Amino acid sequence: MTKSNLFTPVLIAGCAILLLNFAIRASFGVFQIPIATEFGWMRADFSMAIAIQNLAWGIGQPIFSAIAERFGDRRAIILGALLYAAGLVLSSMAVTPGQHWVLEILVGFGIAGTGFGVILAIVGRATSDENRSLSLGIATAAGSAGQVFGAPLAEWLLQSHSWQVVFVIFAAIILCSLFALPFLRAPITASKAELQESLGTVLLRTFKDPSYTMIFLGFFSCGYQLGFITAHFPAFVTEMCGAIDPSSYLAAIGVTSTSILGAIAISVIGMANIGGAIFAGWLGKRYSKKYLLAAVYAARTVAASAFILLPMTPGSVLLFSLVMGSLWLATVPLTSGLVAQLYGLRYMGTLYGFVFLSHQVGSFLGVWLGGRMYDMTGNYTLVWWIGVGVGAFSALVHLPIQERRVVLATA
């Protein structure tokens, strides 16, 4: 298939929305220290806000996917963008942890409405079977592209603006994503049998399938690891990494403090993930997705173990960010592609949304435990090792999955 058939207006518009969504979402870890310092909060207070955001995102994902499949994709995206912007603006006015906790529910639902569950289902329906896995990888990479500049942009804005103003600026940015809506026109690609079945029937049969349960359980560790690193890695690097030599190459390119290094590390993860997500999508077209997923989780386990066991330096931070970034969202095109492969495209968004709920429960625990254990022990060591353990579990749980299409009931 030609290049023009791959890079359709639907794919490009979906990439634009995901890029802006994740640029903002990936920056929240940068606000950890400024907000806690201004109000004298414990580390767990703001961590809980981000954890609630991730949980709301997970709960909202199947809801917004069902809204998109019932009332239209664009209506779901508009609602998501409005909630996202409202949550950011109202959060800029919050002065207590409890206020942030409540308002992050709006932000989490907003991320769900403009995130992977809705957009990947649109891209999947608008793409041929031959190019679907690669298209899902490209769309996933767009989210990583947002991560490349999201955290550094937040750090740069914080040099001249308060965090409250930065939140308002980000609210305006997410509303700009709505300009991509006219290009999001994807057909409902499904067989006659799929179209005749109700969502409830499909969900009931899918939930009984052991393979779906294993996909659900396996995605938990991805959320745990990504949630913890996104929320706590900048602060972790700021406090734990060795000082930057003023004569080093890092200082020469403007990385003069560990706080800047922490933001840059998130950006490096995003840059590496652009290639990693696309490559994973390309591999998913050619090889067994369950074995690829097992390999990704195993590689994460090894990388995290080595990072914790070896002395931490600016170089090791950047090396870990590069390796982890190449594996960061490689699970998304493979997992969403596996759901589409096993259960069809008609309700792909909702079925992937429920799997993504597992991801976000893991993310909630990763973010919350990070703050909680830091306040209790003064470090993140135990939280890192829990991530290593759940990563190893995910590598194993994908192996028994049966990669065969679930046969639909006769209408």
N, C-alpha and C positions, 0 to 999 in steps of 0.2 A: 504494500500500500504506500502511496506517495506521501511526502512530507505534508502536503496541503491537507490530506485526509486525516492526518494525525493532529495537527495544530488547528483545530476548528475554533470558531468564535466562542462556542460553549466552553471549551477547555481554557482558552485565554481569559475569558471573563471569570470563570471559576477560580483560576490561578490568582487573578487580581484581588478577589474577595478574600481568599485564604491568606494571601500575602499581608494585607492590612490587618486582618483579624489576628494573625499570629505575631506580627510585629509588636502589637500592643500587649498581647497576652504574655509574650516571652519577656517583657520588660519588668514585670511586677517584682521580681527578686531585687532589682536595683533600688526599689523604694523601701526595702526592708529596714535598713539602718536609718535613713532620713526620717521616716515616720516614727519609728520607735524612739529615736533620739529627741524629736520635738515634743512628744507627749510623755516621755519617760516610761514607755511600755516595756513589758517583758518581751523577749523574742517570741514566745509562744503566742502573744496576743495578735500580732500581725500575721504570724504563720497560720493561725486559725482562720483569719479572714481569707487568705489565699486557699486554704484547704476547703473551706466552705464554697468558695468560687469553683473549685475543681469538682466538688461533689454535685453542686447545682448544674454544672456543665454536663456531668454524666447523667443525672436524672433528666435534664432537659433534652438530651440528644435523641432518645427514642420518641419523645413527645413532639419535638420539632420535625423529626423525620416523618412521623405519622401525619402531622399537619400538612407537610409538603405533599405527601402522597394523597391526602384527602382534599385539600383546598388549593393546592398549587405551590410550586417551589418558590416563586417570587414573593408570595404573601408571607411565607415562613421566613424568608430572608429579611424582608422589610421589618417584620415584627422583631426578629433577632437583633437587627441593627439598632432599632429604637430602644430596646431594652439595654443593650450594650452601652449606648451613649448615655442614657438616663442613669444607669448605674455608676458610670465614671463621674458624671457631673455631680451627682448626689454624694458620692464618696469623697469628692473634694471638699465637701462641707462637713464631713464627719469628724468628730473630736473625741470619740470614745471607741474602745474596741467593739462594744456591742453594736454601735451604729455601723461600723465597717462590716461586721459579720452579716448583718441583715442586708446591706446594700450589695455585698458581693454575690448574693443570690441573683440579683438582677444581672450583674456582669456575667455570671456563669451561664445563665439562660441565654444571654446575648451571644456569648461565644458559641453556644450550641446551635443557635439559629443561623449563624454565619460561618459555621465550621465544617469539619470533615463529614459528619453524618449526612448533612443535606447536600453539600457540594459534590462529594464523591459519588453519591447516588445519581446526581444529574450528569456528571461526567461519564459514569459507567453506562448510562442509558444512551448517551449520545455518541458512543464509541463502538467500533466494530469489535467482534470477538478477538480478532487478531491483535488489535492495538489496545485492548482494554487494560491489561496489566500495566503496560508502559504508560498509558495516559493517567492511570491512577497514581503511578510513581511520580509523574511530572507534576500533577496537582499537589501531591504531598510535598514535593520539593519546593513548591511555591510558598507553602507555610514556613519552610525552613529559610527561604529567602527573606521572609519578613523577620525571622529571628536574627538574621545577620545584622540588620541595622536597628532593630527594635530596642535592644538593651543599650547599645552605644548612643542611640538617639536620646533615650531617656536620661542617660548619664550626662550627655552634652546639654540638654535642656535644663537639667538640675543645676548646672553651673551658673545659670543666669535667671532662673525662675524657681519659684517655690514648687513643691510637689503638687500642690493644689492646682496651680496653673497648668502644669504638665498634664494632669488628668483631664482638664477641660480641652486642651489641645488634642489629646488622644480621642476624646469624644467626637470632635469635629472630623478627625481623620476617618474614624469608622463609618460615619455617615457618608463620606465620600465614596465608600464602596458601593453604594446604591446606584451609582452611575453605570455600573456594569450590568445591571439587571436586564436591560433590553436585549442583551445578547444570550441570555440564559433560556434558551428554548430547546428542551430535550424531549423526544418522543417517549412514550411508555413502551419499552421494548420487552415484550413478554409473549409467551405462548398462549394459545387459547385456553388451555387448562389453568394456567396461572391467573389469567384475567377473570376466570369464573370462580376462583376461590376467594373467600373473604380473608381479611387480615387475621381475624381471630382463629380461623381454621389453620392457616399457615403457621401462626405463632405456636399453637398448641402442638402441632406435629413437630415443629422445629425444636421446641423446648424438650421434647422427649428423646431427641436424637443425641446419643452420647458424644458424637463428634462436635456438635454445637456446644455442649457443656464443656468440653476440653478447650475449645477455642475461647470460650468465655473465661475460664479459669486462667488460661495462659496469658491473656491480655492484662491481667491484674498487675504482674510485675513490671510490665512496660510503663503503666501509669505510675506505679510506686517510684521507679527510678527517675522518670522524667519529671514528675512532680517535685520530688525532693531536690533534684539538681537545679531545675529552673528557679525554684523559690529560695534555695539556700546556698547554691554554689558561689554567687558573687560575695556574700557575706563570709562564707567559709574561706574563700581565697583571701579576702581582705584581712582576715584575722590569723590565718594559719600559715600562709605562704611566707617564705623567706623574703627579705627585703630585696628590692630591685637595685642592681648596681647602676649608679648614674652614668657609668661609661659603657654600659651594655647596649646591644642592638635594640632592646626594647625601649630603653630611655631615648634612643636616637629617633624612634618613630612615635614618640609622645606617650609611651606607657611608663609613666614616672611614679606610679603608686600601685599598691596592690588592689585598691578599689577600682582603678581603671582596668587593671588586669582582669579582675572578676567580670566586669562588663564585657571586655574583649573576649574572654573565654566563652561566654554565652554566644557571642557573635561567631567565633571559630566553630563551635558546635553546629550553628546554623549553616555556615558555609560548607562544612564537610558533609552535612546531611543533604544538601542539594544533590551532590553526586551520589550519595548513598541511597537516597530514596529512588532516584531515577534508575540506578543500577539494580536495586531490588525489584523494581517493576519490570525491568528488562529480563532479569533472571526468572521472575515469576511466570513469564510467558513460555519459558523453555524447560523449567525444572519443577519438581514437586514443591509446592508452597509450604507444606508442613515441615519438610526437611530444611528448607531455607529458614523458616521461622525458628526451628530448633537451633540451627547454626548461629543465627543472630543473637539469641538469648545466651547461648554458651559463650560466644565471643564477648558479650557484655560482662558476663560473670568473671571472665579472666581479666579483662581490662580494669574493672573496678577493684578486684583483689590486688592486682599489681600496683595500682595507684595508691591504695591505702598502706600497703606493706613497705613501699619504697619511700625514701625521703622526699618531701614535697618542695619543689623549687619552681620558679617561673617557667622553666623549660618543661618540667613534668606536667605542670598545669596545662600548658598549650598542647603537649603531646597527647595527654588524656582527652582533652577537648576534641582534638582531631580524630582520635580513634572512636570515642564515644559518639561523636557527631556523625561519623560514617554509618553508625548503627542506630542512630537516634530514632528516626521515624521510618526506618526500613521495614518495620513491622506493619505499618499502616497499609501500603498497597498490597502487601502479601495477605494480611488478615481480611481486608475488605474484598480483595479479589477471591479469596477462599470462600467467603460467605456468598458472593455472587456465583461462584462456580458450583457450590453445593446446593444452593437454595433459590437460584434464579434472580432476575432483575426487578420483578414487579414490586416486591417489598424489601429490596436490598437495603434501603435507607433505614427502615425500622429495625430490621434484623441486625444490621451492623450497629445501630444505635444501642440496642440492648447489650451487645458485646462490648461496646465502648463504655457502657455503664460500669462494667467490671474494671476497665482501665481507669476510670475516674474515681472509683472507690479506692483503688490502689494509690492514685494520685493524692487523694484526701489524706490517706494514712501517711504517705511519704512526706507531705508538707507538714502535717500536724505533728507527727512524731519527731520530725527534724527540730521544730521549735521546742517541743516538750522536753525531749532528751537533752537539748542544748541547755535549757534552763536548769535541768536536774543535775547534769554532769559537767557542764561547761565545754562540751565538745560534741561532735557528730559521729564519733567512731561506731557506736552500736547501730545507728541508723544506716550507715554505709554497709555494715555486715549483714543486716537484715535484707538489704537490697541485693547483696550477693546471693543469699540463700533463696529468695523468691525468684531470682533470675535463673538459677540452676533448676528450680522446680518447673519453670515455664519451658526450659529447654527439653525436659523430659516429657511433660504432659502433652506436647504436640505430636509426639511420635506415634501414638496409637490411633490418631485421627484417620478415618476412612475417607479418602478423597474420591468419592463417587457421588454423582448427582442424586439427590433425594427424589424418588419417584412420586409424582403428584397423584392424588386420588382421581379416579375417573369421574368426570363431571356427570 
